[in-house]
Amino acid sequence: MLLEENPLEDISNTRGIAGVMIKGQYFSEEDIQNELDNISQHYTSIK
């Protein structure tokens, strides 16, 4: 997990996620938000 600021200075900095590395593949904050939006749309259409 790549954070925008140092969590050792302020624990609330753990909320500022800039990106995530999973099995050698980098996902930016935008990538993550797009995937969350897709999941939300999928489950909204099921209701």
mmCIF entry with sequence, helices, sheets and N, C-alpha, C, O atoms, coordinates in Angstrom:
data_MODEL
# 
_entry.id   MODEL 
# 
_entity.id                         1 
_entity.type                       polymer 
_entity.pdbx_number_of_molecules   1 
# 
_entity_poly.entity_id                      1 
_entity_poly.type                           'polypeptide(L)' 
_entity_poly.nstd_linkage                   no 
_entity_poly.nstd_monomer                   no 
_entity_poly.pdbx_seq_one_letter_code       MLLEENPLEDISNTRGIAGVMIKGQYFSEEDIQNELDNISQHYTSIK 
_entity_poly.pdbx_seq_one_letter_code_can   MLLEENPLEDISNTRGIAGVMIKGQYFSEEDIQNELDNISQHYTSIK 
_entity_poly.pdbx_strand_id                 A 
# 
loop_
_entity_poly_seq.entity_id 
_entity_poly_seq.num 
_entity_poly_seq.mon_id 
_entity_poly_seq.hetero 
1 1  MET n 
1 2  LEU n 
1 3  LEU n 
1 4  GLU n 
1 5  GLU n 
1 6  ASN n 
1 7  PRO n 
1 8  LEU n 
1 9  GLU n 
1 10 ASP n 
1 11 ILE n 
1 12 SER n 
1 13 ASN n 
1 14 THR n 
1 15 ARG n 
1 16 GLY n 
1 17 ILE n 
1 18 ALA n 
1 19 GLY n 
1 20 VAL n 
1 21 MET n 
1 22 ILE n 
1 23 LYS n 
1 24 GLY n 
1 25 GLN n 
1 26 TYR n 
1 27 PHE n 
1 28 SER n 
1 29 GLU n 
1 30 GLU n 
1 31 ASP n 
1 32 ILE n 
1 33 GLN n 
1 34 ASN n 
1 35 GLU n 
1 36 LEU n 
1 37 ASP n 
1 38 ASN n 
1 39 ILE n 
1 40 SER n 
1 41 GLN n 
1 42 HIS n 
1 43 TYR n 
1 44 THR n 
1 45 SER n 
1 46 ILE n 
1 47 LYS n 
# 
_struct_asym.id          A 
_struct_asym.entity_id   1 
# 
loop_
_struct_conf.conf_type_id 
_struct_conf.id 
_struct_conf.pdbx_PDB_helix_id 
_struct_conf.beg_label_comp_id 
_struct_conf.beg_label_asym_id 
_struct_conf.beg_label_seq_id 
_struct_conf.pdbx_beg_PDB_ins_code 
_struct_conf.end_label_comp_id 
_struct_conf.end_label_asym_id 
_struct_conf.end_label_seq_id 
_struct_conf.pdbx_end_PDB_ins_code 
_struct_conf.beg_auth_comp_id 
_struct_conf.beg_auth_asym_id 
_struct_conf.beg_auth_seq_id 
_struct_conf.end_auth_comp_id 
_struct_conf.end_auth_asym_id 
_struct_conf.end_auth_seq_id 
_struct_conf.pdbx_PDB_helix_class 
_struct_conf.details 
_struct_conf.pdbx_PDB_helix_length 
HELX_P HELX_P1 AA1 ILE A 11 ? ARG A 15 ? ILE A 11 ARG A 15 5 ? 5  
HELX_P HELX_P2 AA2 GLU A 29 ? ILE A 46 ? GLU A 29 ILE A 46 1 ? 18 
# 
_struct_conf_type.id          HELX_P 
_struct_conf_type.criteria    ? 
_struct_conf_type.reference   ? 
# 
_struct_sheet.id               AA1 
_struct_sheet.type             ? 
_struct_sheet.number_strands   3 
_struct_sheet.details          ? 
# 
loop_
_struct_sheet_order.sheet_id 
_struct_sheet_order.range_id_1 
_struct_sheet_order.range_id_2 
_struct_sheet_order.offset 
_struct_sheet_order.sense 
AA1 1 2 ? anti-parallel 
AA1 2 3 ? anti-parallel 
# 
loop_
_struct_sheet_range.sheet_id 
_struct_sheet_range.id 
_struct_sheet_range.beg_label_comp_id 
_struct_sheet_range.beg_label_asym_id 
_struct_sheet_range.beg_label_seq_id 
_struct_sheet_range.pdbx_beg_PDB_ins_code 
_struct_sheet_range.end_label_comp_id 
_struct_sheet_range.end_label_asym_id 
_struct_sheet_range.end_label_seq_id 
_struct_sheet_range.pdbx_end_PDB_ins_code 
_struct_sheet_range.beg_auth_comp_id 
_struct_sheet_range.beg_auth_asym_id 
_struct_sheet_range.beg_auth_seq_id 
_struct_sheet_range.end_auth_comp_id 
_struct_sheet_range.end_auth_asym_id 
_struct_sheet_range.end_auth_seq_id 
AA1 1 LEU A 2  ? LEU A 3  ? LEU A 2  LEU A 3  
AA1 2 ILE A 17 ? ILE A 22 ? ILE A 17 ILE A 22 
AA1 3 GLN A 25 ? SER A 28 ? GLN A 25 SER A 28 
# 
loop_
_atom_site.group_PDB 
_atom_site.id 
_atom_site.type_symbol 
_atom_site.label_atom_id 
_atom_site.label_alt_id 
_atom_site.label_comp_id 
_atom_site.label_asym_id 
_atom_site.label_entity_id 
_atom_site.label_seq_id 
_atom_site.pdbx_PDB_ins_code 
_atom_site.Cartn_x 
_atom_site.Cartn_y 
_atom_site.Cartn_z 
_atom_site.occupancy 
_atom_site.B_iso_or_equiv 
_atom_site.pdbx_formal_charge 
_atom_site.auth_seq_id 
_atom_site.auth_comp_id 
_atom_site.auth_asym_id 
_atom_site.auth_atom_id 
_atom_site.pdbx_PDB_model_num 
ATOM 1   N N  . MET A 1 1  ? 0.846   -1.150 0.000   1.00 0.00 ? 1  MET A N  1 
ATOM 2   C CA . MET A 1 1  ? 0.000   0.000  0.000   1.00 0.00 ? 1  MET A CA 1 
ATOM 3   C C  . MET A 1 1  ? 0.903   1.229  0.000   1.00 0.00 ? 1  MET A C  1 
ATOM 4   O O  . MET A 1 1  ? 1.800   1.347  0.835   1.00 0.00 ? 1  MET A O  1 
ATOM 5   N N  . LEU A 1 2  ? 0.667   2.129  -0.927  1.00 0.00 ? 2  LEU A N  1 
ATOM 6   C CA . LEU A 1 2  ? 1.405   3.380  -1.014  1.00 0.00 ? 2  LEU A CA 1 
ATOM 7   C C  . LEU A 1 2  ? 0.514   4.481  -0.450  1.00 0.00 ? 2  LEU A C  1 
ATOM 8   O O  . LEU A 1 2  ? -0.585  4.725  -0.949  1.00 0.00 ? 2  LEU A O  1 
ATOM 9   N N  . LEU A 1 3  ? 1.004   5.140  0.596   1.00 0.00 ? 3  LEU A N  1 
ATOM 10  C CA . LEU A 1 3  ? 0.236   6.196  1.245   1.00 0.00 ? 3  LEU A CA 1 
ATOM 11  C C  . LEU A 1 3  ? 0.730   7.559  0.794   1.00 0.00 ? 3  LEU A C  1 
ATOM 12  O O  . LEU A 1 3  ? 1.895   7.719  0.428   1.00 0.00 ? 3  LEU A O  1 
ATOM 13  N N  . GLU A 1 4  ? -0.157  8.535  0.823   1.00 0.00 ? 4  GLU A N  1 
ATOM 14  C CA . GLU A 1 4  ? 0.201   9.896  0.423   1.00 0.00 ? 4  GLU A CA 1 
ATOM 15  C C  . GLU A 1 4  ? 1.087   10.584 1.457   1.00 0.00 ? 4  GLU A C  1 
ATOM 16  O O  . GLU A 1 4  ? 1.929   11.410 1.105   1.00 0.00 ? 4  GLU A O  1 
ATOM 17  N N  . GLU A 1 5  ? 0.896   10.241 2.748   1.00 0.00 ? 5  GLU A N  1 
ATOM 18  C CA . GLU A 1 5  ? 1.674   10.859 3.820   1.00 0.00 ? 5  GLU A CA 1 
ATOM 19  C C  . GLU A 1 5  ? 2.128   9.809  4.817   1.00 0.00 ? 5  GLU A C  1 
ATOM 20  O O  . GLU A 1 5  ? 1.644   8.677  4.803   1.00 0.00 ? 5  GLU A O  1 
ATOM 21  N N  . ASN A 1 6  ? 3.045   10.181 5.668   1.00 0.00 ? 6  ASN A N  1 
ATOM 22  C CA . ASN A 1 6  ? 3.658   9.274  6.632   1.00 0.00 ? 6  ASN A CA 1 
ATOM 23  C C  . ASN A 1 6  ? 2.701   8.942  7.786   1.00 0.00 ? 6  ASN A C  1 
ATOM 24  O O  . ASN A 1 6  ? 2.311   9.839  8.533   1.00 0.00 ? 6  ASN A O  1 
ATOM 25  N N  . PRO A 1 7  ? 2.322   7.675  7.939   1.00 0.00 ? 7  PRO A N  1 
ATOM 26  C CA . PRO A 1 7  ? 1.424   7.294  9.028   1.00 0.00 ? 7  PRO A CA 1 
ATOM 27  C C  . PRO A 1 7  ? 2.108   7.317  10.400  1.00 0.00 ? 7  PRO A C  1 
ATOM 28  O O  . PRO A 1 7  ? 1.428   7.294  11.426  1.00 0.00 ? 7  PRO A O  1 
ATOM 29  N N  . LEU A 1 8  ? 3.437   7.361  10.426  1.00 0.00 ? 8  LEU A N  1 
ATOM 30  C CA . LEU A 1 8  ? 4.142   7.455  11.705  1.00 0.00 ? 8  LEU A CA 1 
ATOM 31  C C  . LEU A 1 8  ? 4.011   8.844  12.312  1.00 0.00 ? 8  LEU A C  1 
ATOM 32  O O  . LEU A 1 8  ? 4.125   9.010  13.526  1.00 0.00 ? 8  LEU A O  1 
ATOM 33  N N  . GLU A 1 9  ? 3.771   9.837  11.467  1.00 0.00 ? 9  GLU A N  1 
ATOM 34  C CA . GLU A 1 9  ? 3.579   11.204 11.948  1.00 0.00 ? 9  GLU A CA 1 
ATOM 35  C C  . GLU A 1 9  ? 2.158   11.421 12.437  1.00 0.00 ? 9  GLU A C  1 
ATOM 36  O O  . GLU A 1 9  ? 1.934   12.154 13.400  1.00 0.00 ? 9  GLU A O  1 
ATOM 37  N N  . ASP A 1 10 ? 1.195   10.784 11.774  1.00 0.00 ? 10 ASP A N  1 
ATOM 38  C CA . ASP A 1 10 ? -0.216  10.909 12.150  1.00 0.00 ? 10 ASP A CA 1 
ATOM 39  C C  . ASP A 1 10 ? -0.932  9.666  11.638  1.00 0.00 ? 10 ASP A C  1 
ATOM 40  O O  . ASP A 1 10 ? -0.954  9.412  10.433  1.00 0.00 ? 10 ASP A O  1 
ATOM 41  N N  . ILE A 1 11 ? -1.512  8.898  12.539  1.00 0.00 ? 11 ILE A N  1 
ATOM 42  C CA . ILE A 1 11 ? -2.143  7.629  12.167  1.00 0.00 ? 11 ILE A CA 1 
ATOM 43  C C  . ILE A 1 11 ? -3.285  7.830  11.166  1.00 0.00 ? 11 ILE A C  1 
ATOM 44  O O  . ILE A 1 11 ? -3.602  6.915  10.405  1.00 0.00 ? 11 ILE A O  1 
ATOM 45  N N  . SER A 1 12 ? -3.899  9.004  11.156  1.00 0.00 ? 12 SER A N  1 
ATOM 46  C CA . SER A 1 12 ? -4.984  9.244  10.192  1.00 0.00 ? 12 SER A CA 1 
ATOM 47  C C  . SER A 1 12 ? -4.461  9.304  8.757   1.00 0.00 ? 12 SER A C  1 
ATOM 48  O O  . SER A 1 12 ? -5.250  9.266  7.813   1.00 0.00 ? 12 SER A O  1 
ATOM 49  N N  . ASN A 1 13 ? -3.156  9.396  8.584   1.00 0.00 ? 13 ASN A N  1 
ATOM 50  C CA . ASN A 1 13 ? -2.568  9.375  7.240   1.00 0.00 ? 13 ASN A CA 1 
ATOM 51  C C  . ASN A 1 13 ? -2.745  8.027  6.557   1.00 0.00 ? 13 ASN A C  1 
ATOM 52  O O  . ASN A 1 13 ? -2.509  7.909  5.354   1.00 0.00 ? 13 ASN A O  1 
ATOM 53  N N  . THR A 1 14 ? -3.159  7.007  7.307   1.00 0.00 ? 14 THR A N  1 
ATOM 54  C CA . THR A 1 14 ? -3.412  5.699  6.694   1.00 0.00 ? 14 THR A CA 1 
ATOM 55  C C  . THR A 1 14 ? -4.633  5.742  5.785   1.00 0.00 ? 14 THR A C  1 
ATOM 56  O O  . THR A 1 14 ? -4.854  4.819  5.001   1.00 0.00 ? 14 THR A O  1 
ATOM 57  N N  . ARG A 1 15 ? -5.419  6.795  5.881   1.00 0.00 ? 15 ARG A N  1 
ATOM 58  C CA . ARG A 1 15 ? -6.613  6.929  5.032   1.00 0.00 ? 15 ARG A CA 1 
ATOM 59  C C  . ARG A 1 15 ? -6.286  7.488  3.648   1.00 0.00 ? 15 ARG A C  1 
ATOM 60  O O  . ARG A 1 15 ? -7.104  7.383  2.734   1.00 0.00 ? 15 ARG A O  1 
ATOM 61  N N  . GLY A 1 16 ? -5.129  8.065  3.485   1.00 0.00 ? 16 GLY A N  1 
ATOM 62  C CA . GLY A 1 16 ? -4.733  8.667  2.207   1.00 0.00 ? 16 GLY A CA 1 
ATOM 63  C C  . GLY A 1 16 ? -4.011  7.673  1.322   1.00 0.00 ? 16 GLY A C  1 
ATOM 64  O O  . GLY A 1 16 ? -2.796  7.765  1.143   1.00 0.00 ? 16 GLY A O  1 
ATOM 65  N N  . ILE A 1 17 ? -4.742  6.732  0.770   1.00 0.00 ? 17 ILE A N  1 
ATOM 66  C CA . ILE A 1 17 ? -4.140  5.684  -0.053  1.00 0.00 ? 17 ILE A CA 1 
ATOM 67  C C  . ILE A 1 17 ? -3.915  6.209  -1.472  1.00 0.00 ? 17 ILE A C  1 
ATOM 68  O O  . ILE A 1 17 ? -4.855  6.638  -2.142  1.00 0.00 ? 17 ILE A O  1 
ATOM 69  N N  . ALA A 1 18 ? -2.671  6.169  -1.915  1.00 0.00 ? 18 ALA A N  1 
ATOM 70  C CA . ALA A 1 18 ? -2.331  6.620  -3.265  1.00 0.00 ? 18 ALA A CA 1 
ATOM 71  C C  . ALA A 1 18 ? -2.380  5.473  -4.259  1.00 0.00 ? 18 ALA A C  1 
ATOM 72  O O  . ALA A 1 18 ? -2.586  5.687  -5.454  1.00 0.00 ? 18 ALA A O  1 
ATOM 73  N N  . GLY A 1 19 ? -2.189  4.246  -3.762  1.00 0.00 ? 19 GLY A N  1 
ATOM 74  C CA . GLY A 1 19 ? -2.210  3.087  -4.641  1.00 0.00 ? 19 GLY A CA 1 
ATOM 75  C C  . GLY A 1 19 ? -1.887  1.826  -3.868  1.00 0.00 ? 19 GLY A C  1 
ATOM 76  O O  . GLY A 1 19 ? -1.543  1.862  -2.687  1.00 0.00 ? 19 GLY A O  1 
ATOM 77  N N  . VAL A 1 20 ? -2.010  0.702  -4.572  1.00 0.00 ? 20 VAL A N  1 
ATOM 78  C CA . VAL A 1 20 ? -1.770  -0.604 -3.965  1.00 0.00 ? 20 VAL A CA 1 
ATOM 79  C C  . VAL A 1 20 ? -1.019  -1.469 -4.972  1.00 0.00 ? 20 VAL A C  1 
ATOM 80  O O  . VAL A 1 20 ? -1.301  -1.429 -6.170  1.00 0.00 ? 20 VAL A O  1 
ATOM 81  N N  . MET A 1 21 ? -0.067  -2.245 -4.480  1.00 0.00 ? 21 MET A N  1 
ATOM 82  C CA . MET A 1 21 ? 0.663   -3.195 -5.311  1.00 0.00 ? 21 MET A CA 1 
ATOM 83  C C  . MET A 1 21 ? 0.191   -4.594 -4.930  1.00 0.00 ? 21 MET A C  1 
ATOM 84  O O  . MET A 1 21 ? 0.297   -4.993 -3.770  1.00 0.00 ? 21 MET A O  1 
ATOM 85  N N  . ILE A 1 22 ? -0.332  -5.343 -5.908  1.00 0.00 ? 22 ILE A N  1 
ATOM 86  C CA . ILE A 1 22 ? -0.817  -6.702 -5.675  1.00 0.00 ? 22 ILE A CA 1 
ATOM 87  C C  . ILE A 1 22 ? -0.163  -7.626 -6.693  1.00 0.00 ? 22 ILE A C  1 
ATOM 88  O O  . ILE A 1 22 ? -0.362  -7.482 -7.899  1.00 0.00 ? 22 ILE A O  1 
ATOM 89  N N  . LYS A 1 23 ? 0.613   -8.568 -6.194  1.00 0.00 ? 23 LYS A N  1 
ATOM 90  C CA . LYS A 1 23 ? 1.299   -9.552 -7.032  1.00 0.00 ? 23 LYS A CA 1 
ATOM 91  C C  . LYS A 1 23 ? 2.041   -8.901 -8.193  1.00 0.00 ? 23 LYS A C  1 
ATOM 92  O O  . LYS A 1 23 ? 1.986   -9.383 -9.325  1.00 0.00 ? 23 LYS A O  1 
ATOM 93  N N  . GLY A 1 24 ? 2.735   -7.803 -7.902  1.00 0.00 ? 24 GLY A N  1 
ATOM 94  C CA . GLY A 1 24 ? 3.543   -7.127 -8.902  1.00 0.00 ? 24 GLY A CA 1 
ATOM 95  C C  . GLY A 1 24 ? 2.785   -6.182 -9.814  1.00 0.00 ? 24 GLY A C  1 
ATOM 96  O O  . GLY A 1 24 ? 3.383   -5.589 -10.712 1.00 0.00 ? 24 GLY A O  1 
ATOM 97  N N  . GLN A 1 25 ? 1.492   -6.025 -9.611  1.00 0.00 ? 25 GLN A N  1 
ATOM 98  C CA . GLN A 1 25 ? 0.700   -5.115 -10.437 1.00 0.00 ? 25 GLN A CA 1 
ATOM 99  C C  . GLN A 1 25 ? 0.264   -3.927 -9.591  1.00 0.00 ? 25 GLN A C  1 
ATOM 100 O O  . GLN A 1 25 ? -0.297  -4.097 -8.509  1.00 0.00 ? 25 GLN A O  1 
ATOM 101 N N  . TYR A 1 26 ? 0.529   -2.715 -10.097 1.00 0.00 ? 26 TYR A N  1 
ATOM 102 C CA . TYR A 1 26 ? 0.193   -1.495 -9.373  1.00 0.00 ? 26 TYR A CA 1 
ATOM 103 C C  . TYR A 1 26 ? -1.197  -1.013 -9.759  1.00 0.00 ? 26 TYR A C  1 
ATOM 104 O O  . TYR A 1 26 ? -1.543  -0.956 -10.939 1.00 0.00 ? 26 TYR A O  1 
ATOM 105 N N  . PHE A 1 27 ? -1.990  -0.666 -8.747  1.00 0.00 ? 27 PHE A N  1 
ATOM 106 C CA . PHE A 1 27 ? -3.323  -0.104 -8.942  1.00 0.00 ? 27 PHE A CA 1 
ATOM 107 C C  . PHE A 1 27 ? -3.341  1.278  -8.298  1.00 0.00 ? 27 PHE A C  1 
ATOM 108 O O  . PHE A 1 27 ? -3.135  1.411  -7.092  1.00 0.00 ? 27 PHE A O  1 
ATOM 109 N N  . SER A 1 28 ? -3.587  2.304  -9.111  1.00 0.00 ? 28 SER A N  1 
ATOM 110 C CA . SER A 1 28 ? -3.628  3.669  -8.599  1.00 0.00 ? 28 SER A CA 1 
ATOM 111 C C  . SER A 1 28 ? -4.937  3.906  -7.850  1.00 0.00 ? 28 SER A C  1 
ATOM 112 O O  . SER A 1 28 ? -5.852  3.085  -7.896  1.00 0.00 ? 28 SER A O  1 
ATOM 113 N N  . GLU A 1 29 ? -5.005  5.026  -7.172  1.00 0.00 ? 29 GLU A N  1 
ATOM 114 C CA . GLU A 1 29 ? -6.233  5.403  -6.471  1.00 0.00 ? 29 GLU A CA 1 
ATOM 115 C C  . GLU A 1 29 ? -7.404  5.456  -7.461  1.00 0.00 ? 29 GLU A C  1 
ATOM 116 O O  . GLU A 1 29 ? -8.518  5.041  -7.139  1.00 0.00 ? 29 GLU A O  1 
ATOM 117 N N  . GLU A 1 30 ? -7.141  5.965  -8.657  1.00 0.00 ? 30 GLU A N  1 
ATOM 118 C CA . GLU A 1 30 ? -8.182  6.037  -9.692  1.00 0.00 ? 30 GLU A CA 1 
ATOM 119 C C  . GLU A 1 30 ? -8.637  4.640  -10.117 1.00 0.00 ? 30 GLU A C  1 
ATOM 120 O O  . GLU A 1 30 ? -9.833  4.404  -10.284 1.00 0.00 ? 30 GLU A O  1 
ATOM 121 N N  . ASP A 1 31 ? -7.697  3.721  -10.290 1.00 0.00 ? 31 ASP A N  1 
ATOM 122 C CA . ASP A 1 31 ? -8.043  2.335  -10.640 1.00 0.00 ? 31 ASP A CA 1 
ATOM 123 C C  . ASP A 1 31 ? -8.942  1.712  -9.575  1.00 0.00 ? 31 ASP A C  1 
ATOM 124 O O  . ASP A 1 31 ? -9.943  1.068  -9.887  1.00 0.00 ? 31 ASP A O  1 
ATOM 125 N N  . ILE A 1 32 ? -8.568  1.914  -8.323  1.00 0.00 ? 32 ILE A N  1 
ATOM 126 C CA . ILE A 1 32 ? -9.334  1.350  -7.211  1.00 0.00 ? 32 ILE A CA 1 
ATOM 127 C C  . ILE A 1 32 ? -10.737 1.941  -7.185  1.00 0.00 ? 32 ILE A C  1 
ATOM 128 O O  . ILE A 1 32 ? -11.714 1.209  -7.021  1.00 0.00 ? 32 ILE A O  1 
ATOM 129 N N  . GLN A 1 33 ? -10.847 3.263  -7.346  1.00 0.00 ? 33 GLN A N  1 
ATOM 130 C CA . GLN A 1 33 ? -12.160 3.909  -7.320  1.00 0.00 ? 33 GLN A CA 1 
ATOM 131 C C  . GLN A 1 33 ? -13.026 3.440  -8.482  1.00 0.00 ? 33 GLN A C  1 
ATOM 132 O O  . GLN A 1 33 ? -14.227 3.232  -8.309  1.00 0.00 ? 33 GLN A O  1 
ATOM 133 N N  . ASN A 1 34 ? -12.437 3.271  -9.662  1.00 0.00 ? 34 ASN A N  1 
ATOM 134 C CA . ASN A 1 34 ? -13.196 2.774  -10.813 1.00 0.00 ? 34 ASN A CA 1 
ATOM 135 C C  . ASN A 1 34 ? -13.749 1.380  -10.546 1.00 0.00 ? 34 ASN A C  1 
ATOM 136 O O  . ASN A 1 34 ? -14.897 1.090  -10.884 1.00 0.00 ? 34 ASN A O  1 
ATOM 137 N N  . GLU A 1 35 ? -12.944 0.522  -9.944  1.00 0.00 ? 35 GLU A N  1 
ATOM 138 C CA . GLU A 1 35 ? -13.394 -0.837 -9.632  1.00 0.00 ? 35 GLU A CA 1 
ATOM 139 C C  . GLU A 1 35 ? -14.507 -0.815 -8.587  1.00 0.00 ? 35 GLU A C  1 
ATOM 140 O O  . GLU A 1 35 ? -15.483 -1.557 -8.703  1.00 0.00 ? 35 GLU A O  1 
ATOM 141 N N  . LEU A 1 36 ? -14.367 0.029  -7.570  1.00 0.00 ? 36 LEU A N  1 
ATOM 142 C CA . LEU A 1 36 ? -15.420 0.153  -6.559  1.00 0.00 ? 36 LEU A CA 1 
ATOM 143 C C  . LEU A 1 36 ? -16.722 0.663  -7.180  1.00 0.00 ? 36 LEU A C  1 
ATOM 144 O O  . LEU A 1 36 ? -17.806 0.200  -6.825  1.00 0.00 ? 36 LEU A O  1 
ATOM 145 N N  . ASP A 1 37 ? -16.612 1.612  -8.102  1.00 0.00 ? 37 ASP A N  1 
ATOM 146 C CA . ASP A 1 37 ? -17.799 2.120  -8.798  1.00 0.00 ? 37 ASP A CA 1 
ATOM 147 C C  . ASP A 1 37 ? -18.466 1.023  -9.619  1.00 0.00 ? 37 ASP A C  1 
ATOM 148 O O  . ASP A 1 37 ? -19.691 0.911  -9.623  1.00 0.00 ? 37 ASP A O  1 
ATOM 149 N N  . ASN A 1 38 ? -17.669 0.214  -10.315 1.00 0.00 ? 38 ASN A N  1 
ATOM 150 C CA . ASN A 1 38 ? -18.215 -0.898 -11.105 1.00 0.00 ? 38 ASN A CA 1 
ATOM 151 C C  . ASN A 1 38 ? -18.935 -1.903 -10.224 1.00 0.00 ? 38 ASN A C  1 
ATOM 152 O O  . ASN A 1 38 ? -20.013 -2.380 -10.576 1.00 0.00 ? 38 ASN A O  1 
ATOM 153 N N  . ILE A 1 39 ? -18.348 -2.225 -9.085  1.00 0.00 ? 39 ILE A N  1 
ATOM 154 C CA . ILE A 1 39 ? -18.975 -3.167 -8.152  1.00 0.00 ? 39 ILE A CA 1 
ATOM 155 C C  . ILE A 1 39 ? -20.291 -2.593 -7.640  1.00 0.00 ? 39 ILE A C  1 
ATOM 156 O O  . ILE A 1 39 ? -21.297 -3.299 -7.569  1.00 0.00 ? 39 ILE A O  1 
ATOM 157 N N  . SER A 1 40 ? -20.280 -1.318 -7.287  1.00 0.00 ? 40 SER A N  1 
ATOM 158 C CA . SER A 1 40 ? -21.490 -0.664 -6.789  1.00 0.00 ? 40 SER A CA 1 
ATOM 159 C C  . SER A 1 40 ? -22.597 -0.671 -7.836  1.00 0.00 ? 40 SER A C  1 
ATOM 160 O O  . SER A 1 40 ? -23.748 -0.964 -7.514  1.00 0.00 ? 40 SER A O  1 
ATOM 161 N N  . GLN A 1 41 ? -22.266 -0.356 -9.076  1.00 0.00 ? 41 GLN A N  1 
ATOM 162 C CA . GLN A 1 41 ? -23.255 -0.361 -10.158 1.00 0.00 ? 41 GLN A CA 1 
ATOM 163 C C  . GLN A 1 41 ? -23.813 -1.756 -10.378 1.00 0.00 ? 41 GLN A C  1 
ATOM 164 O O  . GLN A 1 41 ? -25.010 -1.917 -10.613 1.00 0.00 ? 41 GLN A O  1 
ATOM 165 N N  . HIS A 1 42 ? -22.961 -2.759 -10.303 1.00 0.00 ? 42 HIS A N  1 
ATOM 166 C CA . HIS A 1 42 ? -23.394 -4.139 -10.499 1.00 0.00 ? 42 HIS A CA 1 
ATOM 167 C C  . HIS A 1 42 ? -24.433 -4.527 -9.452  1.00 0.00 ? 42 HIS A C  1 
ATOM 168 O O  . HIS A 1 42 ? -25.483 -5.074 -9.789  1.00 0.00 ? 42 HIS A O  1 
ATOM 169 N N  . TYR A 1 43 ? -24.146 -4.248 -8.193  1.00 0.00 ? 43 TYR A N  1 
ATOM 170 C CA . TYR A 1 43 ? -25.058 -4.648 -7.127  1.00 0.00 ? 43 TYR A CA 1 
ATOM 171 C C  . TYR A 1 43 ? -26.301 -3.770 -7.062  1.00 0.00 ? 43 TYR A C  1 
ATOM 172 O O  . TYR A 1 43 ? -27.345 -4.220 -6.589  1.00 0.00 ? 43 TYR A O  1 
ATOM 173 N N  . THR A 1 44 ? -26.210 -2.528 -7.526  1.00 0.00 ? 44 THR A N  1 
ATOM 174 C CA . THR A 1 44 ? -27.387 -1.665 -7.587  1.00 0.00 ? 44 THR A CA 1 
ATOM 175 C C  . THR A 1 44 ? -28.356 -2.179 -8.647  1.00 0.00 ? 44 THR A C  1 
ATOM 176 O O  . THR A 1 44 ? -29.571 -2.114 -8.461  1.00 0.00 ? 44 THR A O  1 
ATOM 177 N N  . SER A 1 45 ? -27.826 -2.689 -9.756  1.00 0.00 ? 45 SER A N  1 
ATOM 178 C CA . SER A 1 45 ? -28.682 -3.188 -10.839 1.00 0.00 ? 45 SER A CA 1 
ATOM 179 C C  . SER A 1 45 ? -29.361 -4.505 -10.478 1.00 0.00 ? 45 SER A C  1 
ATOM 180 O O  . SER A 1 45 ? -30.384 -4.852 -11.069 1.00 0.00 ? 45 SER A O  1 
ATOM 181 N N  . ILE A 1 46 ? -28.810 -5.238 -9.519  1.00 0.00 ? 46 ILE A N  1 
ATOM 182 C CA . ILE A 1 46 ? -29.395 -6.515 -9.100  1.00 0.00 ? 46 ILE A CA 1 
ATOM 183 C C  . ILE A 1 46 ? -30.655 -6.295 -8.266  1.00 0.00 ? 46 ILE A C  1 
ATOM 184 O O  . ILE A 1 46 ? -31.587 -7.098 -8.325  1.00 0.00 ? 46 ILE A O  1 
ATOM 185 N N  . LYS A 1 47 ? -30.688 -5.220 -7.497  1.00 0.00 ? 47 LYS A N  1 
ATOM 186 C CA . LYS A 1 47 ? -31.820 -4.955 -6.589  1.00 0.00 ? 47 LYS A CA 1 
ATOM 187 C C  . LYS A 1 47 ? -33.107 -4.728 -7.309  1.00 0.00 ? 47 LYS A C  1 
ATOM 188 O O  . LYS A 1 47 ? -34.136 -4.495 -6.675  1.00 0.00 ? 47 LYS A O  1 
# 
